[in-house]
Amino acid sequence: MNNYRVLVVDDEHLIRWSLEQSLKKQGYHVQTVGSGEEALDYVRSDSPDLVFLDIQLPGIDGIETLEKIKEIDSDISVIMITALGVLETAVKAMQLGAYDYINKPFNLDELSVVLRKALETQALKKEVEHLRTEKKRTQSSSRIVAESSHMKNVLDMVSKIAQSDAATVLVQGESGTGKELVARALHYDSPRSEQPFMAINCAAVPETLLESELMGHEKGSFTDAKAQKKGLFELANGGTVFLDEIGDMPMGTQAKLLRVLEERSFRRIGGTKDIHVDVRIVAATNKELLKAIDDGTFRKDLYYRIQVIPIYLPPLRERPDDILALAHHFVQHFNAEFGKNVTGFSTSAERYLLDYDWPGNIRELRNVIERAIILESGDTLKLELLPREMLSQTPATTNGNFQLPPEGIDIEVVEKQLIQQALALSNGNQSQAARKLHLGIDAFRYRMKKFGLL
Ligand SMILES: Nc1ncnc2c1ncn2[C@@H]1O[C@H](COP(=O)(O)OP(=O)(O)OP(=O)(O)O)[C@@H](O)[C@H]1O
């Protein structure tokens, strides 16, 4: 037995009977009815996978029944049974969404081939649909963790911009803050999502290649141009081009990009024809573009063109509310990848994650969790599994929260550093520095002497 349910609709008893026998032998669950009305009742209540439907029926005919079946559930495959010589009606049925038709009198072998093909097509359609939704789900903003009010505001803005007509967006933020993720969300949450998203890192491609990657080239336009090539702007037509590290784009290419932004058209290298495109351009950078303008490495006119709609992603240290949410998100991700079953963090590990200032932002946090999950064999991520550098860099935080790193510390060294830091923070004023460490002036000076600071 297979799990497919087939409905046979024919007013001729003999046909119903022979189809039922043959299909049952092949393992299908079969139901037979003699009219369109009965067929619709069955479709509504039992939703079969496939229907064999005679065109000539008493009461409502096959064509009308087909239309109604498709209204109830457009995924049901319908194969029409037609009398010879009514090709026109068969064609009409196909236009209305029938999968195929077979002529009476039919050959049972031929019929089972058509049936199998219809079910295969149906399964493939379902798989494609599933993959599409899955792709959207993983690529869109639903995967962006946002617990802090900072990030919630950013996500609000991203979804508004995504739905808008905005043609150019600039995403700024330190390295690893999620700029590319936001660029993808701007695409996959927009009406452009079925069209291509094409990304290029302007810092990673040599100047000579960058222009040809973006605009394409005609055959023979330079030594290596052996064939005509379409550029990203053309390939992404209807979709989005993501220009990562735009702050590193060479000045020459910047001028060409400006023209694309202003005119929405360009020429391939060596080409004479203007090519018009409809692309949204999302640019990202971790550089201070105003400073780059002062330094003469970034065009002012281009800056004003691209910064009309700016999105700023704050560094992770400025949105501590996101840290644990992201950490748990990555735990789940890497649990699945490495077949682990980690459920959370030890209290001390959690405190270190919160205290650390994450110079590499979310990318660094992701890497830290990945490494820890690989090493952890229990269900709680422990402090020892966090990288050494991170533990030794984490500051001693506030009173009562000092966390001794597992490898220990040299208390004399720490004491000397504290005295020095207190002095530096007090501009050398010893009384002020002493107060910062809750020491009397004598005890403070005694320590300065001990460490050769007096
Ligand atoms: N809010 C978030 N939720 C979930 N994952 C995130 C989030 N922000 C960033 N990430 C993840 O962190 C990693 C780094 O993000 P991304 O590559 O988008 O950063 P970036 O700012 O483009 O970095 P760079 O400037 O170095 O190119 C990626 O794996 C990304 O999926």
PDBQT file of the ligand as one rigid body, heavy atoms in Angstrom, charges set to zero:
ROOT
HETATM    1  N1  LIG A 501      21.377  40.193  14.981  1.00  0.00    +0.000 N 
HETATM    2  C1  LIG A 501      21.917  39.041  14.547  1.00  0.00    +0.000 A 
HETATM    3  N2  LIG A 501      21.262  37.880  14.745  1.00  0.00    +0.000 NA
HETATM    4  C2  LIG A 501      21.809  36.714  14.352  1.00  0.00    +0.000 A 
HETATM    5  N3  LIG A 501      23.019  36.610  13.777  1.00  0.00    +0.000 NA
HETATM    6  C3  LIG A 501      23.711  37.729  13.540  1.00  0.00    +0.000 A 
HETATM    7  C4  LIG A 501      23.201  38.998  13.906  1.00  0.00    +0.000 A 
HETATM    8  N4  LIG A 501      24.096  39.942  13.551  1.00  0.00    +0.000 NA
HETATM    9  C5  LIG A 501      25.121  39.287  12.974  1.00  0.00    +0.000 A 
HETATM   10  N5  LIG A 501      24.903  37.960  12.956  1.00  0.00    +0.000 N 
HETATM   11  C6  LIG A 501      25.833  36.925  12.453  1.00  0.00    +0.000 C 
HETATM   12  O1  LIG A 501      27.152  37.381  12.745  1.00  0.00    +0.000 OA
HETATM   13  C7  LIG A 501      28.040  37.122  11.659  1.00  0.00    +0.000 C 
HETATM   14  C8  LIG A 501      28.623  38.418  11.139  1.00  0.00    +0.000 C 
HETATM   15  O2  LIG A 501      27.608  39.203  10.536  1.00  0.00    +0.000 OA
HETATM   16  P1  LIG A 501      27.805  39.951   9.134  1.00  0.00    +0.000 P 
HETATM   17  O3  LIG A 501      28.702  39.164   8.227  1.00  0.00    +0.000 OA
HETATM   18  O4  LIG A 501      26.465  40.329   8.625  1.00  0.00    +0.000 OA
HETATM   19  O5  LIG A 501      28.599  41.217   9.660  1.00  0.00    +0.000 OA
HETATM   20  P2  LIG A 501      29.217  42.445   8.830  1.00  0.00    +0.000 P 
HETATM   21  O6  LIG A 501      28.916  43.663   9.608  1.00  0.00    +0.000 OA
HETATM   22  O7  LIG A 501      28.736  42.389   7.423  1.00  0.00    +0.000 OA
HETATM   23  O8  LIG A 501      30.771  42.127   8.905  1.00  0.00    +0.000 OA
HETATM   24  P3  LIG A 501      31.977  42.727   7.987  1.00  0.00    +0.000 P 
HETATM   25  O9  LIG A 501      31.961  44.208   8.148  1.00  0.00    +0.000 OA
HETATM   26  O10 LIG A 501      33.190  42.107   8.569  1.00  0.00    +0.000 OA
HETATM   27  O11 LIG A 501      31.679  42.277   6.581  1.00  0.00    +0.000 OA
HETATM   28  C9  LIG A 501      27.230  36.390  10.617  1.00  0.00    +0.000 C 
HETATM   29  O12 LIG A 501      27.410  34.998  10.851  1.00  0.00    +0.000 OA
HETATM   30  C10 LIG A 501      25.805  36.798  10.931  1.00  0.00    +0.000 C 
HETATM   31  O13 LIG A 501      24.899  35.809  10.509  1.00  0.00    +0.000 OA
ENDROOT
TORSDOF 0
